[in-house]
Amino acid sequence: MMRAMRTLLTFVLCTLLAPTVALADLTVVATLPDLAALAHAVGGDDVEVTALAPPNQDPHYVDPRPNLILPLNRADLLIVNGLELEVGWLPPLQVAARNGRIQTGGPGYFDASTVVRRMDVPTGKVDRAMGDVHPGGNPHFLYDPRQARVIVGALATHMARLDPDNAADYARRAAALDEQLAATAERHAARFAALPAEKRRVITYHASLTYLFDWLGIEAAQTVEPRPGIPPTPAHTARVLSTMKAHDVRLVVQESYYPRKTSATLARLVGGAVTVLPGSTRFDEGEGYLAHVDDIAERLYAALSN
Ligand SMILES: [Zn+2]
């Protein structure tokens, strides 16, 4: 009787659970929505992807809510930006997840910063007085689709290692995305290059757009923050204003999650404008990475060619 019951129960459970279990071969968690979108594009139906950070949150300061622990506990693969961008919130979540696979250096740990071309790598010793400077280099490389190409290739390799049965699919999707990323990168770069050089000079709030500007040939004359992560001071704001006046810079560019008051004041004093860029792909709303970088480039082009 017991055995019959158990068999019946097993049958019912398997029938009920089978469709859910069969959905994805690889459970993936990405710290940032951009990385989640890239993973989704490479993994397709073979992966189930969760993003830890929402797109409207500063990636340096994500709220490590306890509900982020469960996806990490189940993950086969954790994709991180790296270069200490998540150092303030990810490590305690990794510990709480009790999942050996996704610990730093584990088989299911992929650090995107290890494959990209790093910029702003400090040459001397880094100390606190310099602000939130990352010793390994500027971590905001996800704004550049050329960097994303490298990440996508490495991601396909890593996914194939964890799930060899679907290796060909990962490689195929990565190759298709790579082609699209290359085309998008080239198209926008050519368009921006046609703008006069004096139009391609801006002020940014944080030193987070270095890679974006490297891609699009834009010069960041100064940042509203006196040092990375340090809020604007009156003395520094006065310096930024004189730079803007001296070089006829009229545009302040920043992400949605940074304060806008000082930027707005500076723009007003030179008769310019503030352009607010989305900080990340709206992965939770089904947006893809390509659409996100396209959107950013379009907004920036519209503001610069004004
Ligand atoms: Zn930063």
Residues whose N, C-alpha, C, O or C-beta is under 5 A from the ligand:
A	BS01	ZN	S208
